[in-house]
Amino acid sequence: MTRVDFYILDSAEPEDALRYACRLTEKAYKNGHQLCLQTSDANQSNVLDTLLWGHRPESFIPHSQSDNDESVLIQHNGEVGAHHDVMVNLGREVPAAFSRFKRLAEIVCQEPSLLTASRERYAFYQQRGYPLHTHRIKV
């Protein structure tokens, strides 16, 4: 069963959620995980793509928006390819294919509409018996 981790940021800035996704991605990638980064739309995918390239000058995280062979795949249309290890959700909805993954990371910022959506996702997972873990993050 998929383990669901909620990373609750102390910031109301959606951009901070993207920056934290880069940190989480770097850590998971360095630990040998394959990741699928689920975004809300093409614009958010492009912003995340740019942030990953410049996340830290000394760090390189190979990633793609279209090549399923990369260890890190950014997508917004539900196509997760062969990835089944870690999904990072930056979208407002429960990802359709999340249960194919060993772990799901939900990154939550304090912006009111995004916070409401994350509470709904938490309730969704809880009602279905997924193991839930929360982490408070200072940005």
Residue pairs with C-beta under 8 A, 6 or more apart in sequence:
1 129
1 130
1 131
2 98
2 99
2 101
2 102
2 103
2 104
2 130
3 102
3 103
3 104
3 130
3 131
3 133
4 98
4 103
4 104
4 106
4 125
4 130
4 131
4 132
4 133
5 103
5 104
5 105
5 106
5 132
5 133
5 134
5 135
6 106
6 108
6 118
6 122
6 132
6 133
6 134
6 135
7 20
7 24
7 105
7 106
7 107
7 108
7 135
7 137
8 108
8 134
8 135
8 136
8 137
9 16
9 17
9 20
9 107
9 108
9 109
9 110
9 137
9 139
10 110
10 136
10 137
10 138
10 139
11 17
11 109
11 110
11 139
12 109
12 110
12 111
12 112
13 109
13 111
14 109
14 111
14 114
16 109
16 139
17 90
17 107
17 108
17 109
17 114
18 44
18 47
18 48
18 51
18 90
19 51
19 55
19 139
20 107
20 137
20 139
21 37
21 48
21 51
21 88
21 90
21 107
22 48
22 51
22 52
22 55
22 61
23 55
24 88
24 105
24 107
25 35
25 37
25 52
25 61
25 63
25 72
25 88
26 55
26 56
26 59
26 61
28 35
28 86
29 35
29 61
29 71
29 72
33 71
33 85
33 86
34 71
34 72
34 83
34 84
34 85
34 86
35 71
35 72
35 73
35 83
35 85
35 86
35 87
35 88
36 73
36 75
36 80
36 81
36 83
36 86
36 87
36 88
36 101
37 48
37 63
37 72
37 73
37 74
37 75
37 87
37 88
37 90
38 75
38 76
38 87
38 88
38 89
38 90
38 91
38 95
39 45
39 48
39 74
39 75
39 76
39 90
39 91
40 76
40 90
40 91
40 92
41 76
42 76
44 76
44 90
44 91
45 65
45 74
45 75
45 76
46 65
48 74
48 90
49 63
49 65
49 74
52 61
52 63
52 72
52 74
55 61
61 72
62 70
62 71
62 72
63 70
63 71
63 72
63 73
63 74
64 70
64 72
64 73
64 74
65 73
65 74
65 75
67 73
68 81
68 82
68 83
73 80
73 81
73 83
76 91
78 95
78 96
78 97
80 87
80 97
80 100
80 101
83 101
84 100
84 101
84 102
85 101
85 102
85 103
86 101
86 102
86 103
86 104
86 105
87 95
87 97
87 98
87 101
87 103
87 104
87 105
88 104
88 105
88 107
89 95
89 98
89 104
89 105
89 106
89 107
89 121
90 107
92 114
92 117
93 117
93 121
94 121
94 124
94 125
95 104
98 104
106 118
106 121
106 122
108 114
108 115
108 118
109 115
122 132
125 132
126 132
